[in-house]
């Protein structure tokens, strides 16, 4: 009987656990979300805290487990940089959400909308007349020396009429209980997708409380923003895409996730080309227009021609397309400039000039040390000041090594430093953040927190996401917030006193149902699918080969010598060291498959991804301990089963359109190449005894051979079954038939009955195999055929994948 | 006033047909009131580009933007222009002390293309260079005004460096060229820009053309009839910008035809994109500047 059952069986009132609440004390001088100034639990939190106190330890573990399991199953990751290495980490969910009262949130939202307007009009000035500098409101150097002020964008009016469409603010509660802006995020704010995934996970942990309390939903925000993106297209046939820096970016997972969730394409710079002032996506069906681009790439990387020439992830001509009004970019190139930390020193004074009113929510007190009065202010009270680069962005405590305590320098050194580098420095008041309850080892303790709030510009103006994510410190020190250093992220619940509308992402259009045409497949995605197919098939071939070798090692011992002599050159041609149980070459091929899959994560179901990741993890684990012989043979069989699992998921679930065709062509191509090579080596007159049986085993056709032929293997039966028989799914002929069928379905396969180069070469290969006999398909002919099949890959690449 | 017929020819041969590509050309002579007038110009590209347009960049340089079709095996560009250029008049030195520039800059609120503010800080190709900074400090010790400092540094650099077309390439850093004590006009100009900035004098990199007119009994100027580069230094609000050519240790005058200016070579490179003006692509170019009889 577990403890939950005991609780229930005990009858009477359920056991309430205190969970540390009695000892919960807000930190001195710091407001707390859970406990009000009067020392009492805020009413808002009662249902959630009550629920947590009513759960047994096991139930609580299970509730948290449901949330963590959801994140794991969905593959919610972010990338962490550690000692020069970048690794994927699961999303660090702090299970208790942060609860905020709707009335508080409404005030906060209005203030942030005003701030978004301030930044928008600041953008318009910095990329327009530069009135603020001319009138002396802003020092020239903050603009001209700012790496995010992109000169080629000066004078380029955004087609949409707006510079900013999607922004985020980092906010915290100060000692007086009021909210402060800690940082502006306008370049390419991340986290909205994580916020939504955090919501799903948290609501799984506390589904009863979530349903019982009126928590505002997030889906409406995304739906409206998606509709806005679509509506900003001037060409209705054109598409909307998210521009990603690629899989090595720390939030690539989120970018792929958003693309899937919003139903838009995920593209990299090299996928795009500028043509006659328009942005075009390279697809297997030719160039297709992209009219709205949600940029998740830092501005200066976007165009090597007019911005950073060293960028290898940009699109030459992007600036030109923007200058010609050929697309709308979210946010416009150069929007990173208004994130500049030193601007926070000026925004309070600029706001009245820009929007005619003072800031409704202050930002952390900031002094730009380029001014004599500011330097004096810092020298007068260094105790509460943090120094950081004036042109830096983001939260000062996120950039360790970039910041230092002013007081730590000593008065003399500080004066010297400010005198020498003043213009390059800002001083900011050290933040003291409010605390929110976090569960640590089953006890509720106060931890510092900040919120990231997202705003999207929609047809009806700025809309604030009714939630977001909170960053929770790992310790009481506010600098422990940074996720890179053990902080966690919590869901944010905006709790209303009345019912909240339920919203679904999938709005039902009016009128009769029409099936949508599938979107064009980007060439790079097709290339990765093709190679994923090839690598997965190669892994399978390698595993079968190694298993056969290890079985022979066990069964025949020394007598296996001649067979190993036949097998090992094949293994070595795949870069494998046959003496290793799980050779490094196998791990490398698997890694290549994962790399290809990682490039097209937006096209992958989480199940498919998990299956592949599991395969990789298993193989790596095995590689550390598996020894050649029986041990290896069994391990390899286990890998083969996992591979079949992945193939099954792909085959059963993948939409039968262009993407699937390239994946299939990849698999069949690799299989045809491998089988041609195997037959040339093992069905040759010079091959050792048993080589024909090995061939049949590697071709997974032992049973078929037994059933089709009453005799043992001969060169004729083996060649017939593994090369010529169209009914055998392992034969060369079967691969070529399959490839032919797919190639015929590709765009431009034939023009007015004239075959493409690929189609012609394909047909020749297929015809050749179809007209051979076991007698005529000699080793020499097999070798020549292999060369012709190899060329098919080049032709396919030339026609579709570049 | 001198009237010139300018002809620039650029030729590329490609060993393998190249894919489609986008290129920027900054080769058209500038229109500078009182100094230089572009009377007419035409640029012919063969084969014809798939797209061709023109825009003016942030610093006011005219840029020809072309998209070339795929499958190119050769490319020819010919610019023919008629340019009028003013003779250099000896000017009164109206520039302040170097130390007084900072205060003038602090009050300078314009950040338009010709604002000195763009040219104070290190730039992508001209980072801070300690060796150049101490060289500049030593060379300008006796200078009383900004103009004197500019000339002193220019002359010192000209003495220190040897013109050598083989010593450096287009991507050689100015620090490296300075250490080699060799280079071409691009190196001379970028080193001098770096030196001036280290002294607190805003300095721009100017790209253009140079005509050579060998004076009687004297050798031809180095880099005869060529693409050229020199320096534009800000000598305070009153004196404004002054042009100096460190490769030839002279003020830029009637023999210099400017195309544009920027923070360093990268802002005014004659060819930007897949193609470059040197190295890998077997490119060649020639410049002819002939004084025409008005």
Interface residues (C-beta under 8 A of the other chain):
Chain A: X130 X133 X134 X135 X136 X140 X141 X143 X144 X145 X151 X152 X154 X273 X274 X275 X276 X305 X306 X308 X309 X316 X317 X320 X323
Chain B: X20 X21 X22 X24 X51 X53 X55 X57 X58 X59 X65 X67 X108 X109 X110 X111 X112 X115 X117 X118 X120 X121 X124 X266 X272 X273
